[in-house]
Amino acid sequence: CIQTDASINPGNSGGPLLDSRGRLIGVNTAIFNPAGNGNIGIGFAIPVDVVRRVVNQIIRYGKVVRPTLGINIVDDRVLRSIEGQ
């Protein structure tokens, strides 16, 4: 996550975060504003390398592929059924 002082409003959230040379460095995402008074606060952006990886996964797989630990949550009813066998 990139912390920025760029103004992030409802209209430009999701817009590009550019460096002084106009190169894309991230995508504006959210603003932390404890006072709730407009766009004054700390802005956050997703770094461009994360954006590229996610976009490529969506294009290739139709979804974002995330690593897993191989742990599943089992409903209590199913667990009791397994224990009873």
Biopython code that builds the backbone (N, CA, C, O; Angstrom):
import numpy as np
from Bio.PDB.StructureBuilder import StructureBuilder

atoms = [
    (1, "CYS", "N", (0.841, -1.175, 0.000)),
    (1, "CYS", "CA", (0.000, 0.000, 0.000)),
    (1, "CYS", "C", (0.892, 1.247, 0.000)),
    (1, "CYS", "O", (1.887, 1.315, 0.721)),
    (2, "ILE", "N", (0.529, 2.190, -0.790)),
    (2, "ILE", "CA", (1.251, 3.459, -0.860)),
    (2, "ILE", "C", (0.449, 4.495, -0.092)),
    (2, "ILE", "O", (-0.757, 4.629, -0.296)),
    (3, "GLN", "N", (1.111, 5.222, 0.784)),
    (3, "GLN", "CA", (0.466, 6.328, 1.487)),
    (3, "GLN", "C", (0.764, 7.599, 0.703)),
    (3, "GLN", "O", (1.904, 7.854, 0.316)),
    (4, "THR", "N", (-0.278, 8.389, 0.476)),
    (4, "THR", "CA", (-0.114, 9.603, -0.325)),
    (4, "THR", "C", (-0.889, 10.760, 0.294)),
    (4, "THR", "O", (-1.829, 10.564, 1.064)),
    (5, "ASP", "N", (-0.472, 11.953, -0.059)),
    (5, "ASP", "CA", (-1.230, 13.130, 0.369)),
    (5, "ASP", "C", (-2.089, 13.672, -0.770)),
    (5, "ASP", "O", (-2.664, 14.755, -0.661)),
    (6, "ALA", "N", (-2.174, 12.911, -1.862)),
    (6, "ALA", "CA", (-3.032, 13.311, -2.973)),
    (6, "ALA", "C", (-4.490, 13.294, -2.535)),
    (6, "ALA", "O", (-4.905, 12.421, -1.772)),
    (7, "SER", "N", (-5.261, 14.251, -3.015)),
    (7, "SER", "CA", (-6.686, 14.302, -2.692)),
    (7, "SER", "C", (-7.395, 13.118, -3.325)),
    (7, "SER", "O", (-7.244, 12.862, -4.520)),
    (8, "ILE", "N", (-8.168, 12.398, -2.527)),
    (8, "ILE", "CA", (-8.956, 11.282, -3.044)),
    (8, "ILE", "C", (-10.411, 11.571, -2.701)),
    (8, "ILE", "O", (-10.806, 11.616, -1.537)),
    (9, "ASN", "N", (-11.178, 11.762, -3.745)),
    (9, "ASN", "CA", (-12.605, 12.039, -3.606)),
    (9, "ASN", "C", (-13.393, 10.867, -4.178)),
    (9, "ASN", "O", (-12.827, 10.026, -4.877)),
    (10, "PRO", "N", (-14.703, 10.799, -3.888)),
    (10, "PRO", "CA", (-15.496, 9.720, -4.472)),
    (10, "PRO", "C", (-15.377, 9.652, -5.998)),
    (10, "PRO", "O", (-15.495, 8.566, -6.566)),
    (11, "GLY", "N", (-15.150, 10.758, -6.661)),
    (11, "GLY", "CA", (-15.060, 10.765, -8.117)),
    (11, "GLY", "C", (-13.740, 10.284, -8.677)),
    (11, "GLY", "O", (-13.691, 9.853, -9.830)),
    (12, "ASN", "N", (-12.652, 10.341, -7.894)),
    (12, "ASN", "CA", (-11.365, 9.919, -8.453)),
    (12, "ASN", "C", (-10.768, 8.715, -7.736)),
    (12, "ASN", "O", (-9.630, 8.338, -8.014)),
    (13, "SER", "N", (-11.499, 8.118, -6.839)),
    (13, "SER", "CA", (-11.044, 6.868, -6.261)),
    (13, "SER", "C", (-10.995, 5.845, -7.378)),
    (13, "SER", "O", (-11.947, 5.717, -8.147)),
    (14, "GLY", "N", (-9.906, 5.127, -7.471)),
    (14, "GLY", "CA", (-9.719, 4.211, -8.586)),
    (14, "GLY", "C", (-8.960, 4.853, -9.725)),
    (14, "GLY", "O", (-8.652, 4.194, -10.718)),
    (15, "GLY", "N", (-8.657, 6.125, -9.592)),
    (15, "GLY", "CA", (-7.889, 6.827, -10.618)),
    (15, "GLY", "C", (-6.401, 6.619, -10.438)),
    (15, "GLY", "O", (-5.968, 6.080, -9.420)),
    (16, "PRO", "N", (-5.612, 7.037, -11.412)),
    (16, "PRO", "CA", (-4.170, 6.811, -11.362)),
    (16, "PRO", "C", (-3.466, 7.705, -10.346)),
    (16, "PRO", "O", (-3.855, 8.852, -10.129)),
    (17, "LEU", "N", (-2.427, 7.158, -9.731)),
    (17, "LEU", "CA", (-1.508, 7.937, -8.906)),
    (17, "LEU", "C", (-0.225, 8.025, -9.715)),
    (17, "LEU", "O", (0.411, 7.010, -9.999)),
    (18, "LEU", "N", (0.151, 9.243, -10.085)),
    (18, "LEU", "CA", (1.284, 9.467, -10.977)),
    (18, "LEU", "C", (2.435, 10.117, -10.238)),
    (18, "LEU", "O", (2.222, 10.877, -9.294)),
    (19, "ASP", "N", (3.672, 9.819, -10.667)),
    (19, "ASP", "CA", (4.818, 10.521, -10.107)),
    (19, "ASP", "C", (5.010, 11.839, -10.861)),
    (19, "ASP", "O", (4.217, 12.165, -11.744)),
    (20, "SER", "N", (6.048, 12.593, -10.523)),
    (20, "SER", "CA", (6.247, 13.921, -11.123)),
    (20, "SER", "C", (6.577, 13.862, -12.611)),
    (20, "SER", "O", (6.509, 14.883, -13.294)),
    (21, "ARG", "N", (6.933, 12.686, -13.124)),
    (21, "ARG", "CA", (7.197, 12.530, -14.559)),
    (21, "ARG", "C", (5.992, 11.989, -15.310)),
    (21, "ARG", "O", (6.063, 11.763, -16.518)),
    (22, "GLY", "N", (4.882, 11.778, -14.604)),
    (22, "GLY", "CA", (3.673, 11.294, -15.242)),
    (22, "GLY", "C", (3.602, 9.784, -15.364)),
    (22, "GLY", "O", (2.732, 9.264, -16.063)),
    (23, "ARG", "N", (4.501, 9.068, -14.696)),
    (23, "ARG", "CA", (4.488, 7.602, -14.734)),
    (23, "ARG", "C", (3.514, 7.066, -13.692)),
    (23, "ARG", "O", (3.417, 7.592, -12.583)),
    (24, "LEU", "N", (2.801, 6.020, -14.063)),
    (24, "LEU", "CA", (1.853, 5.391, -13.151)),
    (24, "LEU", "C", (2.613, 4.677, -12.042)),
    (24, "LEU", "O", (3.477, 3.843, -12.316)),
    (25, "ILE", "N", (2.296, 5.000, -10.791)),
    (25, "ILE", "CA", (2.919, 4.311, -9.660)),
    (25, "ILE", "C", (1.890, 3.594, -8.795)),
    (25, "ILE", "O", (2.253, 2.787, -7.939)),
    (26, "GLY", "N", (0.608, 3.882, -9.012)),
    (26, "GLY", "CA", (-0.423, 3.214, -8.223)),
    (26, "GLY", "C", (-1.812, 3.623, -8.656)),
    (26, "GLY", "O", (-1.996, 4.436, -9.562)),
    (27, "VAL", "N", (-2.791, 3.031, -7.976)),
    (27, "VAL", "CA", (-4.202, 3.346, -8.221)),
    (27, "VAL", "C", (-4.802, 3.829, -6.910)),
    (27, "VAL", "O", (-4.802, 3.104, -5.916)),
    (28, "ASN", "N", (-5.317, 5.064, -6.911)),
    (28, "ASN", "CA", (-5.931, 5.629, -5.714)),
    (28, "ASN", "C", (-7.084, 4.750, -5.256)),
    (28, "ASN", "O", (-7.916, 4.325, -6.059)),
    (29, "THR", "N", (-7.123, 4.484, -3.965)),
    (29, "THR", "CA", (-8.073, 3.510, -3.449)),
    (29, "THR", "C", (-8.961, 4.046, -2.342)),
    (29, "THR", "O", (-10.183, 3.904, -2.403)),
    (30, "ALA", "N", (-8.366, 4.656, -1.338)),
    (30, "ALA", "CA", (-9.142, 5.047, -0.155)),
    (30, "ALA", "C", (-8.484, 6.228, 0.532)),
    (30, "ALA", "O", (-7.330, 6.564, 0.269)),
    (31, "ILE", "N", (-9.243, 6.844, 1.414)),
    (31, "ILE", "CA", (-8.708, 7.919, 2.245)),
    (31, "ILE", "C", (-9.133, 7.677, 3.682)),
    (31, "ILE", "O", (-10.283, 7.329, 3.952)),
    (32, "PHE", "N", (-8.199, 7.863, 4.597)),
    (32, "PHE", "CA", (-8.505, 7.785, 6.024)),
    (32, "PHE", "C", (-8.719, 9.205, 6.500)),
    (32, "PHE", "O", (-7.807, 10.030, 6.451)),
    (33, "ASN", "N", (-9.912, 9.487, 6.956)),
    (33, "ASN", "CA", (-10.291, 10.824, 7.349)),
    (33, "ASN", "C", (-11.103, 10.739, 8.642)),
    (33, "ASN", "O", (-12.330, 10.659, 8.597)),
    (34, "PRO", "N", (-10.428, 10.755, 9.788)),
    (34, "PRO", "CA", (-11.151, 10.597, 11.048)),
    (34, "PRO", "C", (-12.159, 11.713, 11.318)),
    (34, "PRO", "O", (-13.148, 11.497, 12.019)),
    (35, "ALA", "N", (-11.918, 12.896, 10.770)),
    (35, "ALA", "CA", (-12.833, 14.013, 11.015)),
    (35, "ALA", "C", (-14.056, 13.960, 10.107)),
    (35, "ALA", "O", (-15.080, 14.573, 10.410)),
    (36, "GLY", "N", (-13.960, 13.233, 8.998)),
    (36, "GLY", "CA", (-15.089, 13.123, 8.080)),
    (36, "GLY", "C", (-15.388, 14.386, 7.304)),
    (36, "GLY", "O", (-16.527, 14.611, 6.897)),
    (37, "ASN", "N", (-14.374, 15.216, 7.093)),
    (37, "ASN", "CA", (-14.601, 16.496, 6.418)),
    (37, "ASN", "C", (-13.962, 16.543, 5.033)),
    (37, "ASN", "O", (-12.971, 17.242, 4.824)),
    (38, "GLY", "N", (-14.524, 15.810, 4.108)),
    (38, "GLY", "CA", (-14.080, 15.880, 2.724)),
    (38, "GLY", "C", (-12.853, 15.058, 2.435)),
    (38, "GLY", "O", (-12.714, 13.935, 2.919)),
    (39, "ASN", "N", (-11.941, 15.633, 1.624)),
    (39, "ASN", "CA", (-10.774, 14.886, 1.169)),
    (39, "ASN", "C", (-9.526, 15.162, 1.992)),
    (39, "ASN", "O", (-8.420, 14.860, 1.545)),
    (40, "ILE", "N", (-9.675, 15.725, 3.174)),
    (40, "ILE", "CA", (-8.530, 16.010, 4.032)),
    (40, "ILE", "C", (-8.232, 14.764, 4.851)),
    (40, "ILE", "O", (-9.072, 14.302, 5.623)),
    (41, "GLY", "N", (-7.040, 14.229, 4.678)),
    (41, "GLY", "CA", (-6.667, 13.030, 5.413)),
    (41, "GLY", "C", (-5.493, 12.346, 4.754)),
    (41, "GLY", "O", (-4.743, 12.967, 4.001)),
    (42, "ILE", "N", (-5.331, 11.056, 5.040)),
    (42, "ILE", "CA", (-4.248, 10.266, 4.481)),
    (42, "ILE", "C", (-4.818, 9.388, 3.381)),
    (42, "ILE", "O", (-5.723, 8.590, 3.623)),
    (43, "GLY", "N", (-4.289, 9.534, 2.171)),
    (43, "GLY", "CA", (-4.747, 8.733, 1.048)),
    (43, "GLY", "C", (-3.925, 7.473, 0.895)),
    (43, "GLY", "O", (-2.757, 7.426, 1.281)),
    (44, "PHE", "N", (-4.548, 6.445, 0.325)),
    (44, "PHE", "CA", (-3.864, 5.181, 0.097)),
    (44, "PHE", "C", (-4.070, 4.749, -1.348)),
    (44, "PHE", "O", (-5.127, 4.972, -1.939)),
    (45, "ALA", "N", (-3.046, 4.134, -1.893)),
    (45, "ALA", "CA", (-3.097, 3.659, -3.279)),
    (45, "ALA", "C", (-2.510, 2.248, -3.342)),
    (45, "ALA", "O", (-1.649, 1.879, -2.544)),
    (46, "ILE", "N", (-2.991, 1.480, -4.302)),
    (46, "ILE", "CA", (-2.450, 0.146, -4.557)),
    (46, "ILE", "C", (-1.256, 0.324, -5.484)),
    (46, "ILE", "O", (-1.387, 0.973, -6.521)),
    (47, "PRO", "N", (-0.083, -0.238, -5.142)),
    (47, "PRO", "CA", (1.094, -0.100, -6.005)),
    (47, "PRO", "C", (0.860, -0.718, -7.387)),
    (47, "PRO", "O", (0.131, -1.700, -7.524)),
    (48, "VAL", "N", (1.484, -0.134, -8.398)),
    (48, "VAL", "CA", (1.262, -0.556, -9.780)),
    (48, "VAL", "C", (1.673, -2.003, -10.012)),
    (48, "VAL", "O", (1.057, -2.671, -10.842)),
    (49, "ASP", "N", (2.687, -2.520, -9.318)),
    (49, "ASP", "CA", (3.079, -3.915, -9.527)),
    (49, "ASP", "C", (1.994, -4.876, -9.053)),
    (49, "ASP", "O", (1.803, -5.937, -9.646)),
    (50, "VAL", "N", (1.286, -4.512, -7.989)),
    (50, "VAL", "CA", (0.160, -5.324, -7.516)),
    (50, "VAL", "C", (-0.989, -5.244, -8.518)),
    (50, "VAL", "O", (-1.623, -6.255, -8.820)),
    (51, "VAL", "N", (-1.254, -4.054, -9.029)),
    (51, "VAL", "CA", (-2.320, -3.870, -10.019)),
    (51, "VAL", "C", (-2.043, -4.718, -11.255)),
    (51, "VAL", "O", (-2.942, -5.392, -11.757)),
    (52, "ARG", "N", (-0.812, -4.689, -11.747)),
    (52, "ARG", "CA", (-0.461, -5.475, -12.941)),
    (52, "ARG", "C", (-0.666, -6.968, -12.703)),
    (52, "ARG", "O", (-1.222, -7.670, -13.549)),
    (53, "ARG", "N", (-0.208, -7.451, -11.534)),
    (53, "ARG", "CA", (-0.354, -8.875, -11.228)),
    (53, "ARG", "C", (-1.819, -9.284, -11.172)),
    (53, "ARG", "O", (-2.199, -10.314, -11.729)),
    (54, "VAL", "N", (-2.642, -8.485, -10.506)),
    (54, "VAL", "CA", (-4.067, -8.801, -10.367)),
    (54, "VAL", "C", (-4.770, -8.731, -11.718)),
    (54, "VAL", "O", (-5.560, -9.617, -12.042)),
    (55, "VAL", "N", (-4.503, -7.713, -12.499)),
    (55, "VAL", "CA", (-5.132, -7.577, -13.820)),
    (55, "VAL", "C", (-4.753, -8.758, -14.707)),
    (55, "VAL", "O", (-5.610, -9.313, -15.395)),
    (56, "ASN", "N", (-3.485, -9.146, -14.700)),
    (56, "ASN", "CA", (-3.057, -10.292, -15.507)),
    (56, "ASN", "C", (-3.749, -11.576, -15.071)),
    (56, "ASN", "O", (-4.103, -12.398, -15.916)),
    (57, "GLN", "N", (-3.948, -11.767, -13.764)),
    (57, "GLN", "CA", (-4.643, -12.958, -13.276)),
    (57, "GLN", "C", (-6.110, -12.945, -13.694)),
    (57, "GLN", "O", (-6.660, -13.982, -14.065)),
    (58, "ILE", "N", (-6.735, -11.794, -13.637)),
    (58, "ILE", "CA", (-8.143, -11.694, -14.054)),
    (58, "ILE", "C", (-8.274, -12.003, -15.541)),
    (58, "ILE", "O", (-9.197, -12.708, -15.949)),
    (59, "ILE", "N", (-7.362, -11.485, -16.348)),
    (59, "ILE", "CA", (-7.395, -11.762, -17.786)),
    (59, "ILE", "C", (-7.159, -13.249, -18.046)),
    (59, "ILE", "O", (-7.850, -13.855, -18.864)),
    (60, "ARG", "N", (-6.192, -13.830, -17.356)),
    (60, "ARG", "CA", (-5.823, -15.225, -17.618)),
    (60, "ARG", "C", (-6.804, -16.239, -17.041)),
    (60, "ARG", "O", (-7.180, -17.196, -17.718)),
    (61, "TYR", "N", (-7.226, -16.029, -15.772)),
    (61, "TYR", "CA", (-8.048, -17.020, -15.073)),
    (61, "TYR", "C", (-9.501, -16.594, -14.861)),
    (61, "TYR", "O", (-10.339, -17.413, -14.482)),
    (62, "GLY", "N", (-9.799, -15.328, -15.103)),
    (62, "GLY", "CA", (-11.152, -14.833, -14.848)),
    (62, "GLY", "C", (-11.399, -14.497, -13.390)),
    (62, "GLY", "O", (-12.513, -14.136, -13.010)),
    (63, "LYS", "N", (-10.354, -14.615, -12.565)),
    (63, "LYS", "CA", (-10.450, -14.301, -11.133)),
    (63, "LYS", "C", (-9.037, -14.116, -10.601)),
    (63, "LYS", "O", (-8.057, -14.415, -11.283)),
    (64, "VAL", "N", (-8.948, -13.623, -9.380)),
    (64, "VAL", "CA", (-7.658, -13.461, -8.731)),
    (64, "VAL", "C", (-7.329, -14.772, -8.016)),
    (64, "VAL", "O", (-8.135, -15.287, -7.240)),
    (65, "VAL", "N", (-6.150, -15.298, -8.282)),
    (65, "VAL", "CA", (-5.718, -16.545, -7.661)),
    (65, "VAL", "C", (-4.869, -16.193, -6.445)),
    (65, "VAL", "O", (-3.831, -15.542, -6.568)),
    (66, "ARG", "N", (-5.313, -16.624, -5.284)),
    (66, "ARG", "CA", (-4.592, -16.338, -4.040)),
    (66, "ARG", "C", (-4.058, -17.640, -3.443)),
    (66, "ARG", "O", (-4.680, -18.691, -3.596)),
    (67, "PRO", "N", (-2.918, -17.578, -2.769)),
    (67, "PRO", "CA", (-2.410, -18.785, -2.116)),
    (67, "PRO", "C", (-3.310, -19.176, -0.947)),
    (67, "PRO", "O", (-3.937, -18.323, -0.320)),
    (68, "THR", "N", (-3.366, -20.468, -0.665)),
    (68, "THR", "CA", (-4.163, -20.961, 0.457)),
    (68, "THR", "C", (-3.329, -21.877, 1.328)),
    (68, "THR", "O", (-2.266, -22.348, 0.923)),
    (69, "LEU", "N", (-3.821, -22.120, 2.521)),
    (69, "LEU", "CA", (-3.154, -23.032, 3.438)),
    (69, "LEU", "C", (-3.732, -24.438, 3.376)),
    (69, "LEU", "O", (-3.202, -25.355, 4.003)),
    (70, "GLY", "N", (-4.812, -24.615, 2.626)),
    (70, "GLY", "CA", (-5.436, -25.922, 2.547)),
    (70, "GLY", "C", (-6.309, -26.230, 3.741)),
    (70, "GLY", "O", (-6.546, -27.396, 4.055)),
    (71, "ILE", "N", (-6.785, -25.211, 4.401)),
    (71, "ILE", "CA", (-7.654, -25.371, 5.569)),
    (71, "ILE", "C", (-9.075, -25.009, 5.162)),
    (71, "ILE", "O", (-9.301, -23.976, 4.532)),
    (72, "ASN", "N", (-10.022, -25.850, 5.519)),
    (72, "ASN", "CA", (-11.425, -25.581, 5.228)),
    (72, "ASN", "C", (-12.212, -25.514, 6.528)),
    (72, "ASN", "O", (-11.883, -26.201, 7.495)),
    (73, "ILE", "N", (-13.236, -24.697, 6.550)),
    (73, "ILE", "CA", (-14.127, -24.597, 7.696)),
    (73, "ILE", "C", (-15.269, -25.573, 7.463)),
    (73, "ILE", "O", (-15.900, -25.572, 6.406)),
    (74, "VAL", "N", (-15.523, -26.402, 8.464)),
    (74, "VAL", "CA", (-16.548, -27.425, 8.348)),
    (74, "VAL", "C", (-17.698, -27.078, 9.282)),
    (74, "VAL", "O", (-17.489, -26.716, 10.440)),
    (75, "ASP", "N", (-18.905, -27.193, 8.766)),
    (75, "ASP", "CA", (-20.098, -26.972, 9.556)),
    (75, "ASP", "C", (-20.150, -27.992, 10.694)),
    (75, "ASP", "O", (-19.755, -29.142, 10.500)),
    (76, "ASP", "N", (-20.631, -27.594, 11.878)),
    (76, "ASP", "CA", (-20.709, -28.488, 13.037)),
    (76, "ASP", "C", (-21.492, -29.753, 12.729)),
    (76, "ASP", "O", (-21.132, -30.836, 13.191)),
    (77, "ARG", "N", (-22.548, -29.626, 11.963)),
    (77, "ARG", "CA", (-23.380, -30.774, 11.603)),
    (77, "ARG", "C", (-22.570, -31.808, 10.829)),
    (77, "ARG", "O", (-22.685, -33.007, 11.084)),
    (78, "VAL", "N", (-21.765, -31.357, 9.901)),
    (78, "VAL", "CA", (-20.923, -32.252, 9.115)),
    (78, "VAL", "C", (-19.866, -32.889, 10.009)),
    (78, "VAL", "O", (-19.584, -34.081, 9.886)),
    (79, "LEU", "N", (-19.283, -32.106, 10.903)),
    (79, "LEU", "CA", (-18.271, -32.615, 11.817)),
    (79, "LEU", "C", (-18.831, -33.726, 12.700)),
    (79, "LEU", "O", (-18.192, -34.763, 12.881)),
    (80, "ARG", "N", (-20.029, -33.508, 13.250)),
    (80, "ARG", "CA", (-20.661, -34.547, 14.089)),
    (80, "ARG", "C", (-20.923, -35.802, 13.278)),
    (80, "ARG", "O", (-20.766, -36.912, 13.787)),
    (81, "SER", "N", (-21.319, -35.643, 12.023)),
    (81, "SER", "CA", (-21.580, -36.787, 11.159)),
    (81, "SER", "C", (-20.293, -37.584, 10.922)),
    (81, "SER", "O", (-20.314, -38.815, 10.922)),
    (82, "ILE", "N", (-19.190, -36.890, 10.725)),
    (82, "ILE", "CA", (-17.902, -37.551, 10.500)),
    (82, "ILE", "C", (-17.434, -38.241, 11.777)),
    (82, "ILE", "O", (-16.935, -39.365, 11.727)),
    (83, "GLU", "N", (-17.591, -37.576, 12.919)),
    (83, "GLU", "CA", (-17.179, -38.174, 14.194)),
    (83, "GLU", "C", (-17.998, -39.411, 14.531)),
    (83, "GLU", "O", (-17.489, -40.318, 15.190)),
    (84, "GLY", "N", (-19.262, -39.471, 14.093)),
    (84, "GLY", "CA", (-20.134, -40.586, 14.395)),
    (84, "GLY", "C", (-19.828, -41.832, 13.575)),
    (84, "GLY", "O", (-20.358, -42.903, 13.871)),
    (85, "GLN", "N", (-19.007, -41.721, 12.576)),
    (85, "GLN", "CA", (-18.702, -42.874, 11.702)),
    (85, "GLN", "C", (-17.611, -43.744, 12.269)),
    (85, "GLN", "O", (-17.241, -44.747, 11.659)),
]
sb = StructureBuilder()
sb.init_structure("model")
sb.init_model(0)
sb.init_chain("A")
sb.init_seg("    ")
for serial, (resi, resn, name, xyz) in enumerate(atoms, 1):
    if name == "N":
        sb.init_residue(resn, " ", resi, " ")
    sb.init_atom(name, np.array(xyz, "f"), 0.0, 1.0, " ", f" {name:<3s}", serial, name[0])
structure = sb.get_structure()
